[in-house]
Amino acid sequence: MLVQIVQKSDIEAVRTAVSVFLQSDNPAARDVMLGACRAVLDRYGVKRIRFPEYIVEATSPGLCRIRALNSIDGRACPICGADIYVIPGDVRILSYEEGFKSDRVHMGCSCGQIFFKDEVKEGYREGAYAGG
């Protein structure tokens, strides 16, 4: 099997697109970010590219998502302390994964930090669920 190495310029294009979206919180920047990420994935015929803090992965045809690798427990960015629940704020949702008892929300902060938080669904909080 031949492994194709993604060129440094394409890696930097993805990083820059993600960074611009996190700093701007602009819908157009989000579209450009996702388009740039998917274009790089398609160019090399790969399903995912791993970065130190996140993974960019192809989903449906023409679409992709960003999944954080580092988790948080509290309600603040671990680097700058920005509250993740303030709207408008410095933290943006990059993607989310729905689960049965909790959802995993992948976020990025305007300071550049990318992380996820598992949000327990109402009714499943510690000791609150009486069902089977």
Residue pairs with C-beta under 8 A, 6 or more apart in sequence:
4 44
4 45
4 46
6 40
6 44
6 46
6 49
10 40
10 43
10 44
11 40
11 49
13 36
13 40
14 36
14 37
14 40
14 49
14 51
14 56
15 51
17 29
17 32
17 33
17 36
17 37
18 33
18 37
18 54
18 66
18 108
18 114
19 112
20 29
20 32
20 33
21 29
21 30
21 32
21 33
21 92
21 108
22 92
22 108
22 109
22 110
22 112
22 114
23 110
25 88
25 92
25 110
34 63
34 64
37 56
37 64
37 66
38 58
38 62
38 63
38 64
40 49
40 56
41 47
41 48
41 49
41 56
41 57
41 58
41 64
42 58
46 58
47 57
47 58
48 55
48 56
48 57
48 58
49 55
49 56
49 57
52 69
53 68
53 69
53 70
53 113
53 114
53 115
54 66
54 67
54 68
54 69
54 94
54 106
54 114
55 66
55 67
55 69
56 64
56 65
56 66
57 64
57 65
57 67
58 64
59 65
65 94
65 95
65 106
66 94
66 95
66 106
66 108
66 114
67 94
67 95
67 97
67 106
67 116
68 94
68 106
68 107
68 108
68 114
68 115
68 116
69 114
69 116
70 78
70 114
70 115
70 116
71 115
71 116
71 117
71 118
72 78
72 84
72 115
72 116
72 117
73 117
75 83
75 84
75 85
76 82
76 83
76 84
77 84
77 90
77 91
77 109
77 111
77 113
77 115
78 113
78 115
79 109
79 111
79 112
79 113
80 90
80 109
80 111
80 113
82 89
82 90
82 91
82 109
82 110
82 111
83 89
83 91
84 91
84 107
84 117
90 109
90 110
90 111
91 107
91 108
91 109
91 110
92 107
92 108
92 109
92 110
93 105
93 106
93 107
94 106
94 107
94 108
94 114
95 106
96 103
96 104
96 105
96 106
97 103
97 104
97 106
101 120
101 121
101 124
101 129
102 118
102 119
102 120
102 121
102 124
103 118
103 119
103 121
104 116
104 117
104 118
104 119
105 116
105 117
105 118
105 119
106 114
106 115
106 116
107 114
107 115
107 116
107 117
108 114
108 115
109 115
123 129
